[in-house]
Every structure is written in structure tokens, then in C-alpha cells.
Amino acid sequence: MSEVGFGDHLQAAFQQFGHLCVGIDPHPFLLNEWEFDDTSVSLREFSLRVIDACVGQVGIIKPQVAFYERHGAKGMEALEYIIRRAREAGLLVISDCKRGDIGSTMEAYAQAWLTPGWNLESDAITVSPYLGSGALSQTVDYALSHNKGVFILAATSNPEAALLQTAQITQGIHQGKTIAAAMLSDVARWATEATPQNSVGAVLGATLDLPSLGIQPDDYPALPVLAPGFGFQGARVEDAQRLFGNLSTNLIVSETRSVLSAGRDGVVESVTRRAGEVASALA
Ligand SMILES: O=C(O)c1cc(=O)[nH]c(=O)n1[C@@H]1O[C@H](COP(=O)(O)O)[C@@H](O)[C@H]1O
């Protein structure tokens, strides 16, 4: 019997709840709006409220690790706790830790975040290929052999990224492509070869005009795509099919501030409404 991997859980989440992923980024300004102080205890309480609002409405959450790291060991303890609670409640947890280093160091990060039973065990992580995508091969192998997922940054939503990610490669198998297109091709190759399927994906910002980065979405297989940039950063989910073409099949629509700025009293309504809007946009 074949193993049930991250990709299978992702498909089940899409089918049951649609494509919304609620980011949990406890910005100090959000903590303040939610009438919490800026402490590790508040991080935990804030996150648990978001998790409660998500259970039964969305299938995927994405805690942003940086906001927990801000509080040192106590913040990381809060993160461990909320990841465990979310996974016990049936949510898929993509820990947004954006690790990127040489291969042997990446292996340690993969162990930290993707080992069953370990403190930070998540269902998937985000990683950066900007030390060379080959440096991520152990991470991809580790994730797949533990039925976990990996999302590799290809084209990011922030405007500063363009200078680097639109630069053209002048040698090797990707000669003539932009860096973003080359990264996406590498991710697509891993994604196609991966078993369990749908467990390796790319991060593509929804704020981008992909063709201007040399990326024609319909030229790629329908790999999982984590797409931040909807909502607060300005992209509209109504445009998702047009922006992502074939890649919208397995699109994870990631939103944080647009959903969480509803405040502690409005978050349940906000998550429910947004999940419905995303489901209709990608039906
Ligand atoms: O990997 C990410 O999630 C990510 C990639 C990217 O290209 N742009 C981007 O904004 N993000 C993350 O998505 C979140 C932004 O959420 P919003 O509040 O919806 O803008 C933050 O946690 C970012 O670190």
C-alpha cells in the first residue's frame, strides 16, 4: 500500500475546505489591535484564537516563524505548542521558516521541522533556493521520505525581489532563463519526480506578472503553488485563475493581515467569509 504524504493531505484539504490558507503572523500591531500585549503568552493566545477560527472552515495555516523567534526561547515554545494544537485539530501546518543554507546545514533544518514526533514537527516548510537549488536536494529527500512537504521560493511577492529574480542566467541548463523561471523549472522537475505526489511546490507571489519574469504558468505541470500576496499586498483572488492558469489547480491562496485585521471579535466571520470567497473564485 502506498504511503499517505503531504500531497494527499493537501488534496483532501482543497476538497473539503477549498484553497485558502490563513497565515498567522502575530505582528505587534495586530497583537495591539486584538488587545494583547507583546509577550510570548499573548502570541500563544492570539494564535490559538486564529486556530479555533480556522478549524472547520479552512484546511491550511501558515505560521510565520519570525514573529515567534522575536521572543526567543519562550516564543519558540509558544510556536511548538500552537503547531501541535493545530495539527491535533486536523489543520495542515506549513511553517514559514524560509530556511536556506548549504546542503548539510539544510539537512539539520529539515530534521528540526519535518521529523515526526519532534517539537517543531510541521506538515511542510518554506525554503529558499538562493544558495543554489541543488543545496535543497537533501531537504526535498528528507521531506518526501517522511511524508512531508516543501515549498521552494521561486518568485516572491516583494518588489525588491525583481532585481535578483529577473536576472538572466548566462550558462548551464537554464541559460537564457530568468532566475525565477530557472528556480520554478527545478521545482517542477522535483515535483514531477516526487513520491508521494504533490509534496514539492513553489512559492509564487500573487502580486507578480509572471510572464514578465519569463514564466508562462500554462507551461508547467500543476504542481502545488503557495501564493502569498492576496489581500493586504493587493492581489485579488478573483484574478487567481487568470494569473496562475494551469498552476491554479493546486494553488494555496495565502492571506494573513487581510483576514486577521478583523480583530478578535471579527476573526471567525472574517475567516468564514474569505474561505467562501476563495472557494468560489477557484471553483
Ligand atoms: O513564503 C511566504 O509565505 C511569502 C513569500 C512571498 O513571496 N511573500 C510573502 O509575503 N510571504 C509571506 O506571506 C506573509 C504575508 O502575508 P500578508 O499579511 O497576507 O501580506 C508573510 O508571512 C510573508 O513572509
The ligand as a Tripos MOL2 file, in Angstrom:
@<TRIPOS>MOLECULE
LIG
   24    25     1     0     0
SMALL
NO_CHARGES

@<TRIPOS>ATOM
      1 O1          6.6620   32.3810    1.7650 O.co2     1 LIG1
      2 C1          5.7870   33.2320    2.0190 C.2       1 LIG1
      3 O2          4.7620   32.9150    2.6010 O.co2     1 LIG1
      4 C2          5.9300   34.5770    1.4550 C.ar      1 LIG1
      5 C3          6.5300   34.6660    0.2180 C.ar      1 LIG1
      6 C4          6.4220   35.8540   -0.5130 C.ar      1 LIG1
      7 O3          6.8300   35.9260   -1.6600 O.2       1 LIG1
      8 N1          5.8110   36.9170    0.0600 N.ar      1 LIG1
      9 C5          5.2690   36.8810    1.3180 C.ar      1 LIG1
     10 O4          4.6750   37.8800    1.7430 O.2       1 LIG1
     11 N2          5.3790   35.7200    2.0570 N.ar      1 LIG1
     12 C6          4.8690   35.6630    3.4500 C.3       1 LIG1
     13 O5          3.4540   35.8510    3.4660 O.3       1 LIG1
     14 C7          3.0830   36.6260    4.6110 C.3       1 LIG1
     15 C8          2.4280   37.9480    4.1760 C.3       1 LIG1
     16 O6          1.0900   37.8960    4.4610 O.3       1 LIG1
     17 P1          0.0450   39.1040    4.2110 P.3       1 LIG1
     18 O7         -0.2180   39.6950    5.5410 O.co2     1 LIG1
     19 O8         -1.1600   38.3940    3.6420 O.co2     1 LIG1
     20 O9          0.6720   40.0600    3.2790 O.co2     1 LIG1
     21 C9          4.3390   36.8650    5.4150 C.3       1 LIG1
     22 O10         4.4710   35.8670    6.4040 O.3       1 LIG1
     23 C10         5.4290   36.7490    4.3820 C.3       1 LIG1
     24 O11         6.6530   36.3450    4.9660 O.3       1 LIG1
@<TRIPOS>BOND
     1     1     2 2
     2     2     3 1
     3     2     4 1
     4     4     5 ar
     5     4    11 ar
     6     5     6 ar
     7     6     7 2
     8     6     8 ar
     9     8     9 ar
    10     9    10 2
    11     9    11 ar
    12    11    12 1
    13    12    13 1
    14    12    23 1
    15    13    14 1
    16    14    15 1
    17    14    21 1
    18    15    16 1
    19    16    17 1
    20    17    18 2
    21    17    19 1
    22    17    20 1
    23    21    22 1
    24    21    23 1
    25    23    24 1
@<TRIPOS>SUBSTRUCTURE
     1 LIG1         1 GROUP 0 **** ****
